Amino acid sequence: MKARTVELKGVAPILLERSRRARHISVSIRPFKGVRVAVPVGVSFDRAEQFARSKAGWIKKHLEKMQRRQQEAEALAEGRPIDRKAAHRQLVERLEQLSRQHGFAYNRVFIRNQKTRWGSCSNKNNINLNINLIRLPPELIDYTILHELVHTRVKNHGPDFWRQLEAVLAGARQLDKKLNDYTPALIYSYKVV
């Protein structure tokens, strides 16, 4: 058996799923997907269910937090669809402004409707931005763009990266945490025209 679903009274249905990669039983809660318990090979589903029951309080607490984030993501998506051309123009203009202002150079820019990332920077310094950034507050749009521009110089998230990012944007770590609150919005499907 690869998976089994169990009900935890007062919590939620929980998916117990066999995982070849898991070394230990672990619980994850994902937006729009629910609660999953990774069950390593050699561990019984009964043992995994006992583990899930022992973590019921933790699951309930974090599930409520995730459900609030899901509702926020749904609310963010309500309203008018994103105008692809206008969003593209606005994001590219802001990227150009910030790169000139802070002395960054990038190769090409791509604006895409992605489900897992707000932005990325390739080894060739191509910048990818998620079209859904347009729905975020302006400070988070700028944070994401500057984050990717710093990656044109530093290709990892080590101390040097954060030092350089803080040099061009004070409070970058706090903005990173704030952006994480919007991450469930990526998974929720937006209408783009």
Contacts in CASP RR format, 6 or more apart in sequence:
PFRMAT RR
TARGET T0000
AUTHOR 0000-0000-0000
METHOD contacts of the structure
MODEL  1
MKARTVELKGVAPILLERSRRARHISVSIRPFKGVRVAVPVGVSFDRAEQ
FARSKAGWIKKHLEKMQRRQQEAEALAEGRPIDRKAAHRQLVERLEQLSR
QHGFAYNRVFIRNQKTRWGSCSNKNNINLNINLIRLPPELIDYTILHELV
HTRVKNHGPDFWRQLEAVLAGARQLDKKLNDYTPALIYSYKVV
1 18 0 8 1.000
1 45 0 8 1.000
2 17 0 8 1.000
2 18 0 8 1.000
3 15 0 8 1.000
3 16 0 8 1.000
3 17 0 8 1.000
3 18 0 8 1.000
4 15 0 8 1.000
4 16 0 8 1.000
4 45 0 8 1.000
4 49 0 8 1.000
5 13 0 8 1.000
5 14 0 8 1.000
5 15 0 8 1.000
5 16 0 8 1.000
6 13 0 8 1.000
6 14 0 8 1.000
6 16 0 8 1.000
6 49 0 8 1.000
6 52 0 8 1.000
7 13 0 8 1.000
7 14 0 8 1.000
8 14 0 8 1.000
8 52 0 8 1.000
8 53 0 8 1.000
8 56 0 8 1.000
8 59 0 8 1.000
10 60 0 8 1.000
11 35 0 8 1.000
11 56 0 8 1.000
11 57 0 8 1.000
11 59 0 8 1.000
11 60 0 8 1.000
11 63 0 8 1.000
12 34 0 8 1.000
12 35 0 8 1.000
12 59 0 8 1.000
12 63 0 8 1.000
13 35 0 8 1.000
14 35 0 8 1.000
14 36 0 8 1.000
14 37 0 8 1.000
14 52 0 8 1.000
14 59 0 8 1.000
15 34 0 8 1.000
15 35 0 8 1.000
15 36 0 8 1.000
15 37 0 8 1.000
16 37 0 8 1.000
16 39 0 8 1.000
16 45 0 8 1.000
16 48 0 8 1.000
16 49 0 8 1.000
16 52 0 8 1.000
17 36 0 8 1.000
17 37 0 8 1.000
17 38 0 8 1.000
17 39 0 8 1.000
18 39 0 8 1.000
18 41 0 8 1.000
19 38 0 8 1.000
19 39 0 8 1.000
19 40 0 8 1.000
19 41 0 8 1.000
20 41 0 8 1.000
21 38 0 8 1.000
22 38 0 8 1.000
22 39 0 8 1.000
22 40 0 8 1.000
23 40 0 8 1.000
24 40 0 8 1.000
25 37 0 8 1.000
25 38 0 8 1.000
25 39 0 8 1.000
25 40 0 8 1.000
25 43 0 8 1.000
25 47 0 8 1.000
25 48 0 8 1.000
25 51 0 8 1.000
26 37 0 8 1.000
26 38 0 8 1.000
27 35 0 8 1.000
27 36 0 8 1.000
27 37 0 8 1.000
27 38 0 8 1.000
27 51 0 8 1.000
27 52 0 8 1.000
27 55 0 8 1.000
27 58 0 8 1.000
27 59 0 8 1.000
28 35 0 8 1.000
28 36 0 8 1.000
28 38 0 8 1.000
29 35 0 8 1.000
29 36 0 8 1.000
29 59 0 8 1.000
29 62 0 8 1.000
29 63 0 8 1.000
29 66 0 8 1.000
30 36 0 8 1.000
30 66 0 8 1.000
30 187 0 8 1.000
31 66 0 8 1.000
31 69 0 8 1.000
31 70 0 8 1.000
31 73 0 8 1.000
31 183 0 8 1.000
31 184 0 8 1.000
31 187 0 8 1.000
31 188 0 8 1.000
32 70 0 8 1.000
32 184 0 8 1.000
32 187 0 8 1.000
32 188 0 8 1.000
34 63 0 8 1.000
34 66 0 8 1.000
35 52 0 8 1.000
35 59 0 8 1.000
35 63 0 8 1.000
37 48 0 8 1.000
37 49 0 8 1.000
37 51 0 8 1.000
37 52 0 8 1.000
39 45 0 8 1.000
39 48 0 8 1.000
52 59 0 8 1.000
66 184 0 8 1.000
69 181 0 8 1.000
69 183 0 8 1.000
69 184 0 8 1.000
70 184 0 8 1.000
70 188 0 8 1.000
72 181 0 8 1.000
72 182 0 8 1.000
72 184 0 8 1.000
72 185 0 8 1.000
73 182 0 8 1.000
73 184 0 8 1.000
73 185 0 8 1.000
73 187 0 8 1.000
73 188 0 8 1.000
74 188 0 8 1.000
76 135 0 8 1.000
76 182 0 8 1.000
76 185 0 8 1.000
76 188 0 8 1.000
77 135 0 8 1.000
77 185 0 8 1.000
77 188 0 8 1.000
77 189 0 8 1.000
77 190 0 8 1.000
77 191 0 8 1.000
81 190 0 8 1.000
81 191 0 8 1.000
81 192 0 8 1.000
81 193 0 8 1.000
82 131 0 8 1.000
82 132 0 8 1.000
82 134 0 8 1.000
82 135 0 8 1.000
82 190 0 8 1.000
82 191 0 8 1.000
82 192 0 8 1.000
82 193 0 8 1.000
83 193 0 8 1.000
84 131 0 8 1.000
84 192 0 8 1.000
84 193 0 8 1.000
87 111 0 8 1.000
87 131 0 8 1.000
87 134 0 8 1.000
87 192 0 8 1.000
88 111 0 8 1.000
88 131 0 8 1.000
90 134 0 8 1.000
91 109 0 8 1.000
91 111 0 8 1.000
91 129 0 8 1.000
91 131 0 8 1.000
91 133 0 8 1.000
91 134 0 8 1.000
91 141 0 8 1.000
91 145 0 8 1.000
92 109 0 8 1.000
92 111 0 8 1.000
94 141 0 8 1.000
94 142 0 8 1.000
94 145 0 8 1.000
95 106 0 8 1.000
95 109 0 8 1.000
95 127 0 8 1.000
95 129 0 8 1.000
95 145 0 8 1.000
95 149 0 8 1.000
98 104 0 8 1.000
98 142 0 8 1.000
98 145 0 8 1.000
98 146 0 8 1.000
98 149 0 8 1.000
99 105 0 8 1.000
99 106 0 8 1.000
99 149 0 8 1.000
102 146 0 8 1.000
102 149 0 8 1.000
102 168 0 8 1.000
104 149 0 8 1.000
104 150 0 8 1.000
104 152 0 8 1.000
104 153 0 8 1.000
105 125 0 8 1.000
105 152 0 8 1.000
106 121 0 8 1.000
106 125 0 8 1.000
106 126 0 8 1.000
106 127 0 8 1.000
106 149 0 8 1.000
106 152 0 8 1.000
107 124 0 8 1.000
107 125 0 8 1.000
107 126 0 8 1.000
107 127 0 8 1.000
108 126 0 8 1.000
108 127 0 8 1.000
109 126 0 8 1.000
109 127 0 8 1.000
109 128 0 8 1.000
109 129 0 8 1.000
110 126 0 8 1.000
110 127 0 8 1.000
110 128 0 8 1.000
110 129 0 8 1.000
111 128 0 8 1.000
111 129 0 8 1.000
111 130 0 8 1.000
111 131 0 8 1.000
112 128 0 8 1.000
112 129 0 8 1.000
112 130 0 8 1.000
112 131 0 8 1.000
113 130 0 8 1.000
113 131 0 8 1.000
113 132 0 8 1.000
113 190 0 8 1.000
113 192 0 8 1.000
114 128 0 8 1.000
114 130 0 8 1.000
114 132 0 8 1.000
114 186 0 8 1.000
115 186 0 8 1.000
115 187 0 8 1.000
116 186 0 8 1.000
117 128 0 8 1.000
117 130 0 8 1.000
117 186 0 8 1.000
118 129 0 8 1.000
118 130 0 8 1.000
118 132 0 8 1.000
118 133 0 8 1.000
118 144 0 8 1.000
118 179 0 8 1.000
118 183 0 8 1.000
118 186 0 8 1.000
119 127 0 8 1.000
119 128 0 8 1.000
119 129 0 8 1.000
119 130 0 8 1.000
119 133 0 8 1.000
119 144 0 8 1.000
119 147 0 8 1.000
119 148 0 8 1.000
120 127 0 8 1.000
120 128 0 8 1.000
120 148 0 8 1.000
120 151 0 8 1.000
121 127 0 8 1.000
121 128 0 8 1.000
121 148 0 8 1.000
121 149 0 8 1.000
121 151 0 8 1.000
121 152 0 8 1.000
121 155 0 8 1.000
122 128 0 8 1.000
123 155 0 8 1.000
125 152 0 8 1.000
127 145 0 8 1.000
127 148 0 8 1.000
127 149 0 8 1.000
127 152 0 8 1.000
128 148 0 8 1.000
129 144 0 8 1.000
129 145 0 8 1.000
129 148 0 8 1.000
130 144 0 8 1.000
130 186 0 8 1.000
131 192 0 8 1.000
132 185 0 8 1.000
132 186 0 8 1.000
132 190 0 8 1.000
133 140 0 8 1.000
133 141 0 8 1.000
133 144 0 8 1.000
134 141 0 8 1.000
135 185 0 8 1.000
135 190 0 8 1.000
136 144 0 8 1.000
136 179 0 8 1.000
136 182 0 8 1.000
139 175 0 8 1.000
140 175 0 8 1.000
140 178 0 8 1.000
140 179 0 8 1.000
140 182 0 8 1.000
142 169 0 8 1.000
143 169 0 8 1.000
143 172 0 8 1.000
143 175 0 8 1.000
143 176 0 8 1.000
143 179 0 8 1.000
144 179 0 8 1.000
146 165 0 8 1.000
146 168 0 8 1.000
146 169 0 8 1.000
146 172 0 8 1.000
147 165 0 8 1.000
147 172 0 8 1.000
147 176 0 8 1.000
149 168 0 8 1.000
150 161 0 8 1.000
150 164 0 8 1.000
150 165 0 8 1.000
150 168 0 8 1.000
151 161 0 8 1.000
153 164 0 8 1.000
154 160 0 8 1.000
154 161 0 8 1.000
154 164 0 8 1.000
162 172 0 8 1.000
162 173 0 8 1.000
165 172 0 8 1.000
166 172 0 8 1.000
166 173 0 8 1.000
169 175 0 8 1.000
END
